[in-house]
């Protein structure tokens, strides 16, 4: 009776559950790694955007100063 198909079902289901749990654990780890990388990329983008704004702001300030100087020179002539 021990070799009846019904007697083999529960051990097979337990084995399948164990294998599935292992796979899900690996998938969870990989998803966690991807999320960490995504956070890192977002931080780099924020830093790059900030640096671009600072550089652009500096150029805009310099251009504004030059425009003011040119307007003043044109009034003087």
Secondary structure, 3 states (H helix, E strand, C coil): CCCCHHHHHHHHHHHHHHHHHHHHHHHHHHHHHHHHHHHHHHHHHHHHHHHHHHHHHHHHHHHHHHHHHHHHHHHHC
